[in-house]
Structures are given as structure tokens and as C-alpha cells.
Amino acid sequence: MESEVKKEKFNWFTMFWEGFISMSKLGRTLWIIVIVKLIIMFAILKPIFFPDFLKAQVSDESEKAGYVREQMIERSSFDSEE
């Protein structure tokens, strides 16, 4: 006899949403501030302050690997001379 127990899929979004809704007003406000700051840091500031440097130097993936290898060897030999 097999019991037909339907396993319900766990919904992560519902868990977090219910926790967010049941928070105090101060807690919700602080979490909204944190989320807005993260969006600003990653969506706006990252492309401005951290451009894709390798894209400007080389075009192919193998050339990128070669460029990084050369730079690492060059910099490590420079550090060992001091």
C-alpha cells in the first residue's frame, strides 16, 4: 500500500515575503534602504568605476588568458627584484 502523499514544492519567495510583511515598520524601512544601496552599488557604480579592462586590451578568450599570464609573470618578477 503506497500512500499518495503529494510533496509540496517549497517556495522561497513566499517564505521571505511573509517574513518581510510581518516585520516592524522600522525593519522594513531598513531592509528597503539596504536593497536600494545594493542596487545602486552594483547596477550604477560598478560599470562606472570598474570597466572591462581586458575587453579594451584583447578580443579573443585565448588572447585574454595570454595577456593575464604575461602581466602576472611580469609583475611577479618585478616584485622579486625589490
N, CA, C and O atoms as a GROMACS GRO file, in nm:
protein
  328
    1MET      N    1   0.082  -0.118   0.000
    1MET     CA    2   0.000   0.000   0.000
    1MET      C    3   0.087   0.125   0.000
    1MET      O    4   0.156   0.155   0.097
    2GLU      N    5   0.081   0.194  -0.106
    2GLU     CA    6   0.155   0.319  -0.114
    2GLU      C    7   0.061   0.434  -0.085
    2GLU      O    8  -0.046   0.447  -0.146
    3SER      N    9   0.102   0.516   0.008
    3SER     CA   10   0.018   0.633   0.036
    3SER      C   11   0.052   0.742  -0.065
    3SER      O   12   0.168   0.767  -0.099
    4GLU      N   13  -0.051   0.803  -0.110
    4GLU     CA   14  -0.032   0.907  -0.211
    4GLU      C   15  -0.022   1.042  -0.142
    4GLU      O   16  -0.119   1.118  -0.135
    5VAL      N   17   0.096   1.070  -0.092
    5VAL     CA   18   0.122   1.198  -0.028
    5VAL      C   19   0.189   1.287  -0.131
    5VAL      O   20   0.296   1.256  -0.182
    6LYS      N   21   0.123   1.395  -0.160
    6LYS     CA   22   0.177   1.487  -0.259
    6LYS      C   23   0.276   1.580  -0.189
    6LYS      O   24   0.239   1.654  -0.097
    7LYS      N   25   0.400   1.576  -0.233
    7LYS     CA   26   0.503   1.661  -0.173
    7LYS      C   27   0.491   1.801  -0.234
    7LYS      O   28   0.504   1.819  -0.355
    8GLU      N   29   0.466   1.896  -0.147
    8GLU     CA   30   0.451   2.033  -0.194
    8GLU      C   31   0.588   2.096  -0.214
    8GLU      O   32   0.678   2.080  -0.130
    9LYS      N   33   0.604   2.167  -0.324
    9LYS     CA   34   0.730   2.233  -0.354
    9LYS      C   35   0.748   2.353  -0.260
    9LYS      O   36   0.655   2.432  -0.240
   10PHE      N   37   0.867   2.366  -0.204
   10PHE     CA   38   0.895   2.474  -0.110
   10PHE      C   39   0.914   2.603  -0.188
   10PHE      O   40   0.991   2.608  -0.284
   11ASN      N   41   0.845   2.706  -0.148
   11ASN     CA   42   0.850   2.833  -0.218
   11ASN      C   43   0.932   2.933  -0.134
   11ASN      O   44   0.884   2.984  -0.033
   12TRP      N   45   1.053   2.960  -0.178
   12TRP     CA   46   1.143   3.050  -0.106
   12TRP      C   47   1.089   3.193  -0.106
   12TRP      O   48   1.097   3.263  -0.005
   13PHE      N   49   1.036   3.235  -0.219
   13PHE     CA   50   0.986   3.373  -0.229
   13PHE      C   51   0.875   3.398  -0.127
   13PHE      O   52   0.874   3.501  -0.060
   14THR      N   53   0.783   3.303  -0.115
   14THR     CA   54   0.673   3.319  -0.020
   14THR      C   55   0.725   3.328   0.123
   14THR      O   56   0.676   3.408   0.203
   15MET      N   57   0.824   3.248   0.155
   15MET     CA   58   0.881   3.250   0.289
   15MET      C   59   0.940   3.388   0.321
   15MET      O   60   0.912   3.445   0.427
   16PHE      N   61   1.020   3.442   0.228
   16PHE     CA   62   1.082   3.572   0.253
   16PHE      C   63   0.978   3.684   0.251
   16PHE      O   64   0.988   3.778   0.329
   17TRP      N   65   0.880   3.674   0.162
   17TRP     CA   66   0.778   3.778   0.152
   17TRP      C   67   0.695   3.784   0.281
   17TRP      O   68   0.668   3.893   0.332
   18GLU      N   69   0.656   3.669   0.333
   18GLU     CA   70   0.578   3.666   0.458
   18GLU      C   71   0.661   3.721   0.574
   18GLU      O   72   0.608   3.791   0.660
   19GLY      N   73   0.790   3.690   0.576
   19GLY     CA   74   0.877   3.744   0.680
   19GLY      C   75   0.892   3.894   0.668
   19GLY      O   76   0.895   3.965   0.768
   20PHE      N   77   0.901   3.943   0.545
   20PHE     CA   78   0.914   4.086   0.522
   20PHE      C   79   0.786   4.159   0.563
   20PHE      O   80   0.792   4.266   0.624
   21ILE      N   81   0.671   4.103   0.530
   21ILE     CA   82   0.544   4.166   0.562
   21ILE      C   83   0.520   4.167   0.713
   21ILE      O   84   0.461   4.262   0.766
   22SER      N   85   0.564   4.064   0.782
   22SER     CA   86   0.538   4.057   0.926
   22SER      C   87   0.639   4.137   1.009
   22SER      O   88   0.629   4.139   1.132
   23MET      N   89   0.736   4.201   0.945
   23MET     CA   90   0.834   4.282   1.017
   23MET      C   91   0.772   4.411   1.068
   23MET      O   92   0.664   4.452   1.026
   24SER      N   93   0.844   4.474   1.159
   24SER     CA   94   0.801   4.605   1.206
   24SER      C   95   0.830   4.708   1.096
   24SER      O   96   0.903   4.680   1.002
   25LYS      N   97   0.773   4.824   1.110
   25LYS     CA   98   0.791   4.930   1.010
   25LYS      C   99   0.939   4.970   1.001
   25LYS      O  100   0.988   4.996   0.891
   26LEU      N  101   1.008   4.975   1.113
   26LEU     CA  102   1.150   5.010   1.113
   26LEU      C  103   1.231   4.905   1.039
   26LEU      O  104   1.319   4.939   0.960
   27GLY      N  105   1.204   4.777   1.064
   27GLY     CA  106   1.276   4.670   0.996
   27GLY      C  107   1.256   4.674   0.846
   27GLY      O  108   1.352   4.657   0.770
   28ARG      N  109   1.132   4.695   0.802
   28ARG     CA  110   1.105   4.704   0.658
   28ARG      C  111   1.178   4.822   0.596
   28ARG      O  112   1.235   4.811   0.487
   29THR      N  113   1.177   4.935   0.666
   29THR     CA  114   1.245   5.054   0.614
   29THR      C  115   1.395   5.029   0.600
   29THR      O  116   1.455   5.067   0.500
   30LEU      N  117   1.454   4.966   0.699
   30LEU     CA  118   1.598   4.939   0.693
   30LEU      C  119   1.632   4.842   0.581
   30LEU      O  120   1.732   4.860   0.511
   31TRP      N  121   1.550   4.737   0.561
   31TRP     CA  122   1.575   4.642   0.452
   31TRP      C  123   1.558   4.709   0.316
   31TRP      O  124   1.633   4.679   0.223
   32ILE      N  125   1.462   4.799   0.303
   32ILE     CA  126   1.446   4.871   0.176
   32ILE      C  127   1.568   4.957   0.149
   32ILE      O  128   1.613   4.965   0.035
   33ILE      N  129   1.621   5.022   0.252
   33ILE     CA  130   1.743   5.102   0.235
   33ILE      C  131   1.859   5.014   0.192
   33ILE      O  132   1.935   5.052   0.102
   34VAL      N  133   1.875   4.898   0.253
   34VAL     CA  134   1.984   4.807   0.216
   34VAL      C  135   1.970   4.762   0.071
   34VAL      O  136   2.069   4.761  -0.002
   35ILE      N  137   1.850   4.726   0.029
   35ILE     CA  138   1.828   4.680  -0.108
   35ILE      C  139   1.854   4.791  -0.208
   35ILE      O  140   1.915   4.767  -0.312
   36VAL      N  141   1.809   4.912  -0.178
   36VAL     CA  142   1.834   5.026  -0.268
   36VAL      C  143   1.983   5.054  -0.278
   36VAL      O  144   2.033   5.080  -0.388
   37LYS      N  145   2.056   5.048  -0.167
   37LYS     CA  146   2.201   5.071  -0.171
   37LYS      C  147   2.272   4.965  -0.255
   37LYS      O  148   2.364   4.997  -0.330
   38LEU      N  149   2.231   4.838  -0.242
   38LEU     CA  150   2.292   4.732  -0.322
   38LEU      C  151   2.265   4.752  -0.471
   38LEU      O  152   2.354   4.732  -0.553
   39ILE      N  153   2.144   4.792  -0.505
   39ILE     CA  154   2.112   4.818  -0.646
   39ILE      C  155   2.197   4.931  -0.699
   39ILE      O  156   2.249   4.923  -0.810
   40ILE      N  157   2.212   5.037  -0.620
   40ILE     CA  158   2.296   5.150  -0.664
   40ILE      C  159   2.440   5.105  -0.681
   40ILE      O  160   2.504   5.141  -0.780
   41MET      N  161   2.494   5.028  -0.587
   41MET     CA  162   2.634   4.986  -0.595
   41MET      C  163   2.660   4.897  -0.715
   41MET      O  164   2.757   4.919  -0.788
   42PHE      N  165   2.576   4.797  -0.738
   42PHE     CA  166   2.605   4.700  -0.843
   42PHE      C  167   2.554   4.742  -0.980
   42PHE      O  168   2.618   4.710  -1.080
   43ALA      N  169   2.443   4.811  -0.988
   43ALA     CA  170   2.388   4.846  -1.119
   43ALA      C  171   2.442   4.977  -1.173
   43ALA      O  172   2.449   4.996  -1.294
   44ILE      N  173   2.479   5.069  -1.085
   44ILE     CA  174   2.521   5.201  -1.132
   44ILE      C  175   2.671   5.223  -1.115
   44ILE      O  176   2.738   5.261  -1.211
   45LEU      N  177   2.724   5.200  -0.996
   45LEU     CA  178   2.864   5.233  -0.970
   45LEU      C  179   2.962   5.133  -1.028
   45LEU      O  180   3.072   5.171  -1.069
   46LYS      N  181   2.926   5.006  -1.032
   46LYS     CA  182   3.020   4.904  -1.083
   46LYS      C  183   3.061   4.930  -1.228
   46LYS      O  184   3.181   4.928  -1.256
   47PRO      N  185   2.969   4.954  -1.321
   47PRO     CA  186   3.014   4.980  -1.459
   47PRO      C  187   3.096   5.108  -1.473
   47PRO      O  188   3.180   5.119  -1.562
   48ILE      N  189   3.071   5.206  -1.386
   48ILE     CA  190   3.144   5.333  -1.396
   48ILE      C  191   3.287   5.319  -1.345
   48ILE      O  192   3.381   5.361  -1.412
   49PHE      N  193   3.304   5.260  -1.227
   49PHE     CA  194   3.436   5.254  -1.164
   49PHE      C  195   3.516   5.130  -1.198
   49PHE      O  196   3.637   5.128  -1.178
   50PHE      N  197   3.452   5.026  -1.249
   50PHE     CA  198   3.521   4.902  -1.284
   50PHE      C  199   3.488   4.860  -1.426
   50PHE      O  200   3.417   4.761  -1.446
   51PRO      N  201   3.538   4.933  -1.525
   51PRO     CA  202   3.510   4.895  -1.664
   51PRO      C  203   3.583   4.765  -1.699
   51PRO      O  204   3.676   4.724  -1.629
   52ASP      N  205   3.541   4.702  -1.807
   52ASP     CA  206   3.603   4.577  -1.851
   52ASP      C  207   3.736   4.611  -1.918
   52ASP      O  208   3.741   4.642  -2.037
   53PHE      N  209   3.843   4.604  -1.839
   53PHE     CA  210   3.976   4.643  -1.887
   53PHE      C  211   4.027   4.547  -1.993
   53PHE      O  212   4.088   4.590  -2.091
   54LEU      N  213   4.003   4.418  -1.975
   54LEU     CA  214   4.054   4.319  -2.071
   54LEU      C  215   3.988   4.333  -2.207
   54LEU      O  216   4.050   4.305  -2.310
   55LYS      N  217   3.863   4.375  -2.210
   55LYS     CA  218   3.793   4.391  -2.337
   55LYS      C  219   3.862   4.497  -2.423
   55LYS      O  220   3.864   4.486  -2.546
   56ALA      N  221   3.917   4.599  -2.359
   56ALA     CA  222   3.987   4.704  -2.432
   56ALA      C  223   4.124   4.658  -2.480
   56ALA      O  224   4.175   4.708  -2.580
   57GLN      N  225   4.185   4.562  -2.410
   57GLN     CA  226   4.320   4.517  -2.445
   57GLN      C  227   4.321   4.411  -2.554
   57GLN      O  228   4.399   4.420  -2.648
   58VAL      N  229   4.234   4.311  -2.542
   58VAL     CA  230   4.233   4.198  -2.635
   58VAL      C  231   4.088   4.163  -2.670
   58VAL      O  232   3.994   4.208  -2.605
   59SER      N  233   4.073   4.081  -2.776
   59SER     CA  234   3.938   4.048  -2.820
   59SER      C  235   3.900   3.902  -2.800
   59SER      O  236   3.783   3.872  -2.777
   60ASP      N  237   3.996   3.811  -2.806
   60ASP     CA  238   3.968   3.668  -2.801
   60ASP      C  239   3.995   3.613  -2.660
   60ASP      O  240   4.076   3.669  -2.586
   61GLU      N  241   3.926   3.505  -2.625
   61GLU     CA  242   3.945   3.444  -2.492
   61GLU      C  243   4.088   3.394  -2.472
   61GLU      O  244   4.144   3.410  -2.363
   62SER      N  245   4.147   3.334  -2.574
   62SER     CA  246   4.284   3.284  -2.558
   62SER      C  247   4.383   3.400  -2.545
   62SER      O  248   4.482   3.390  -2.473
   63GLU      N  249   4.355   3.509  -2.615
   63GLU     CA  250   4.441   3.628  -2.601
   63GLU      C  251   4.429   3.687  -2.460
   63GLU      O  252   4.527   3.736  -2.404
   64LYS      N  253   4.307   3.681  -2.403
   64LYS     CA  254   4.289   3.730  -2.266
   64LYS      C  255   4.373   3.649  -2.169
   64LYS      O  256   4.439   3.705  -2.081
   65ALA      N  257   4.371   3.517  -2.186
   65ALA     CA  258   4.449   3.431  -2.098
   65ALA      C  259   4.598   3.461  -2.112
   65ALA      O  260   4.670   3.467  -2.012
   66GLY      N  261   4.644   3.479  -2.235
   66GLY     CA  262   4.784   3.511  -2.258
   66GLY      C  263   4.823   3.645  -2.198
   66GLY      O  264   4.930   3.659  -2.138
   67TYR      N  265   4.736   3.744  -2.213
   67TYR     CA  266   4.763   3.877  -2.158
   67TYR      C  267   4.773   3.872  -2.006
   67TYR      O  268   4.864   3.931  -1.946
   68VAL      N  269   4.679   3.802  -1.943
   68VAL     CA  270   4.681   3.792  -1.797
   68VAL      C  271   4.806   3.717  -1.750
   68VAL      O  272   4.868   3.757  -1.652
   69ARG      N  273   4.842   3.611  -1.820
   69ARG     CA  274   4.961   3.533  -1.785
   69ARG      C  275   5.085   3.622  -1.794
   69ARG      O  276   5.168   3.622  -1.703
   70GLU      N  277   5.098   3.697  -1.903
   70GLU     CA  278   5.214   3.785  -1.920
   70GLU      C  279   5.222   3.889  -1.808
   70GLU      O  280   5.329   3.915  -1.754
   71GLN      N  281   5.108   3.949  -1.775
   71GLN     CA  282   5.107   4.051  -1.672
   71GLN      C  283   5.143   3.994  -1.535
   71GLN      O  284   5.214   4.057  -1.457
   72MET      N  285   5.094   3.874  -1.507
   72MET     CA  286   5.126   3.812  -1.378
   72MET      C  287   5.274   3.779  -1.368
   72MET      O  288   5.335   3.801  -1.263
   73ILE      N  289   5.331   3.726  -1.474
   73ILE     CA  290   5.474   3.693  -1.474
   73ILE      C  291   5.557   3.820  -1.463
   73ILE      O  292   5.654   3.826  -1.388
   74GLU      N  293   5.517   3.921  -1.538
   74GLU     CA  294   5.590   4.048  -1.537
   74GLU      C  295   5.587   4.111  -1.398
   74GLU      O  296   5.689   4.158  -1.349
   75ARG      N  297   5.472   4.112  -1.336
   75ARG     CA  298   5.459   4.174  -1.204
   75ARG      C  299   5.526   4.091  -1.095
   75ARG      O  300   5.579   4.147  -0.999
   76SER      N  301   5.523   3.959  -1.107
   76SER     CA  302   5.588   3.877  -1.005
   76SER      C  303   5.740   3.890  -1.014
   76SER      O  304   5.807   3.888  -0.911
   77SER      N  305   5.794   3.902  -1.133
   77SER     CA  306   5.939   3.920  -1.146
   77SER      C  307   5.980   4.059  -1.097
   77SER      O  308   6.089   4.076  -1.044
   78PHE      N  309   5.892   4.158  -1.114
   78PHE     CA  310   5.919   4.292  -1.065
   78PHE      C  311   5.920   4.293  -0.913
   78PHE      O  312   6.004   4.360  -0.852
   79ASP      N  313   5.829   4.220  -0.850
   79ASP     CA  314   5.823   4.215  -0.704
   79ASP      C  315   5.943   4.142  -0.645
   79ASP      O  316   5.990   4.179  -0.537
   80SER      N  317   5.994   4.041  -0.714
   80SER     CA  318   6.105   3.964  -0.658
   80SER      C  319   6.238   4.038  -0.668
   80SER      O  320   6.332   4.006  -0.596
   81GLU      N  321   6.248   4.138  -0.756
   81GLU     CA  322   6.372   4.215  -0.772
   81GLU      C  323   6.392   4.312  -0.657
   81GLU      O  324   6.505   4.353  -0.630
   82GLU      N  325   6.286   4.350  -0.589
   82GLU     CA  326   6.298   4.451  -0.483
   82GLU      C  327   6.356   4.397  -0.358
   82GLU      O  328   6.371   4.471  -0.260
   0.00000   0.00000   0.00000
